[in-house]
Amino acid sequence: QHNTTQHNTTQHNTTQHNTTQHYTTPCIASHATHHTPPHTNLFLHTSPNLVRYCVYLVFQRCGAVLNTLKTYERMHSLSNWKLTKVLESNDPIGRAITLRTLCNVPDLLGDDLKIHHNIRNCFESTHALEREATVYAMDTLCARSPVFAQGVLEQLETMINSVTVSRDIKLKLIRICRTMHHSSSMANKARNICRQLLTEYPARIFVMITLDTL
């Protein structure tokens, strides 16, 4: 029985290797966006997180290609309908995986206010993995979307000063200020926040990160 299991595992790995070797990443990405049926809800609340993680790995590999495909409207609605519903669920691990999945296609999210709102809401979670994923999502999307960056900038100082936020998350939030370059007013406000932090957080690590961000 052990030999049979080992043989099946080896056969599966060989098939997976041959598939990825035979088909290029653009081919896989294009097929996914054109031929994925609407009823295949891999990211609904009934899906196990293992399946969501596998989808995340596909997006991680094909994200650069997906961002350049000529199927913006289809991919936009696809990610909206399949992925973001999990952000409204009560599963923090599922939400964390979904956030990191969406980060692989930031250009396809555009200025979707519903997605922006859901991402910011996830920061209220007390789950460490979800909060880290939220900060990563905010950092990624702020660099691409002026609309999202403006919404985050208005709450950034409050987030940093919150007593429920750990030191490591505070430092990552400070680094988000370096993405606030979409307009002179945003850059000035981010600079003022950093200058104020130099006074409020005199610890060496905070000073180093803040100065580096400036």
C-alpha positions, 0 to 999 in steps of 0.5 A: 500500500505504501509503494502504491501511494508513493507511486501515485504521488510520483505520477502526480508530480510528474504529470504536474511537471509535464503540464507546467513545462508544456504550457507557458504561463501566458497560455495558462493565464489566458485559458483561466480567464477565458474558460473558467465557468461562472459556476466554479466558485472556488472562493466562496465560503463553502470552499476549504482554505486549501483550495483557496491557497492553491488558487493563490499559488496560481495567481502568484505565478500568473499575476504578471501575465494576468495584469497585461491580458486584454480581458480586463472586464472579464477578469475584473468581474471574475475576481470580484465575484469569486474572490472578494465574497470571502472578504465578507465572511467570518473566516480570518484565514480565508480572508487573509488568503484572499487578500494575498491572492488579490495582491497578485492582480492589483492592476485588475482591481483598479478603483473598485470602491467595494474592494477598497472598503473590504480591504480596509475593513479587514484591518479591524481584525485581531487575527495576526495573519489577516492583519499582516495580509491587509497591510501587505494588500494596502501597501501593494494597492496604494502604489497602483491606485490613487483613490485607494491611497487617498482613503488609506492616507486619511486613516493611516495615522489613526491605524499607527497610533492604535493601541491594538496594533503591534510594533511590527505592524506599525512599522509596516504601516509607516512604510506605506507612506512611501507609496503616497506619491500620486499628488503633491498634497498626498506626498506632503501629508505623508511627509507630515505624518512621518515628521510627527512620528519622529517625535511620538516614537523616539525608539531607534527602530521607529526613527530608522524606518521613518527616516528611510521612508522619508 
